[in-house]
Amino acid sequence: MNNCEKSRNYYNTAREMMPGGVSSPVRAIQPYPFYTVRGSGSRIYTADGAEMIDCCGAYGPLILGHADRKVGDAVRTALDDGWLYGTPTPAEIDLARILIDDHPSIDMVRFVTTGSEATMAAIRLARGYTGKTDIIKTEGGFHGAHDGVLVQAGSGCTTLGQPDSAGVLADVVQHTRQVPYNDTESLVSLVESGGDKIAAMILEPVMGNIGPVIPKKGYLQEVRKITAEHDILLIFDEVITGYRLGIGGAQKFYGITPDLTTLGKIIGGGLPLSAFGGKKEIMELIAPAGPVYQAGTFSGNPLSLAAGVAALKEIHASREMYTALDKATDMIRDACQGKEGSFVKLGSMFKFFFRSAPPENYAQAKESDTVKFRSFWEKMFSKKIFLPPSQFETNFLSKAHSGEDIEYLSSAYESCLSA
């Protein structure tokens, strides 16, 4: 990262005031991150004067691109009326209706601020509904930064979970079991040995935080069948895949009906907003209707709701973009043909893994050559392309990426991988 003196100075100052100099670990690019001052369409603009084609998209929310005009207009209109009330607002009903109409599995929703809140509340609700204590997650599946899901990958389906962070009590994560993604045999073994204690399985239908890693044919259908047979609630964590794979998310794309769904990122139009929802008889256990407590001062923030309604209306009006984005990632994939590694894509989600074959689970993804990835990332950065700075994060395209952008990205992939 050359010619980034302003960013380096910002970082040196930030390190004195914030742990690691950043507000989230994924932003800690070595030797220092670049600082962004503006975004527009498919571009971000750095404090050092660089114009970058953005394939990170704030890690998924910006499917319409940066500073979408209709979303911005909706936020400005809402801002004129105020930005926090502590009361219900009509916009809650507007956005709830869209989410319920788009997801047959959702009868009722509760708005929260972050994806971590959504998954934490969904798990609590599952325990409250079933009266059981344990949950299952897949190895490497990311469901936020709350204690019950910060479990070391690779602990296996028959062993108790171990904390993946200092400060997390072993007594908490002992109730979290793990199985490999794309492995129904391990899931069957686990539920047959301890299914009477398992309240829910929480699952990224497409693993987004290490990938994308794509489900094998029939895998999600088998997971649905196994969990239903053992009275285990299935929670689809669609914080990433919701509205990313299409209207209705991964559950519509793959034809699965989960019991509970968590949504985030795109539903807020780029502002902080998430939600969880599901069957009415389950959701009515949430306070004040029922005994499962969940609350938040900023839940259903009017600015976020306005952005979300505007974004989802624009997505509905522009649904042909999903076909265009799928063709765009096809072009990038074609440019990578014959290169050492494997290109994985699903719609507008894509990644080049420095591994001979596409990974099918967390353990295989971790076999990727991160040294080669870093070299590749730096070459792409030098061409003014911003990719997520980890081998284990998904790249995203947006509606704002032009045909010229895709041609440039394809050429850059070809030349940087050849180098």
Secondary structure, 3 states (H helix, E strand, C coil): CCCCHHHHHHHHHHCCCCHHHCCCHHHCCCCCCCCEEEEEECEEEECCCCEEEECCHHHCCCCCCECCHHHHHHHHHHHHHCCCCCCCCHHHHHHHHHHHHHCCCCCEEEEECCHHHHHHHHHHHHHHHHCCCEEEEECCCCCCCCHHHCECCCCCCCCCCCECCCCCCHHHHCCEEEECCCCHHHHHHHHHHHHHHEEEEEECCCECCCCCECCCCCHHHHHHHHHHHCCCEEEEEECCCCCCCCCCHHHHHHCCCCCEEEECHHHHCCCCCEEEEECHHHHCCECCCCCECCCCCCCCCHHHHHHHHHHHHHHHHCCCHHHHHHHHHHHHHHHCCCCCCEEEEECCEEEEECCCCCCCCHHHHCCCCHHHHHHHHHHHHHCCEECCCCCCCCEECCCCCCHHHHHHHHHHHHHHHHC
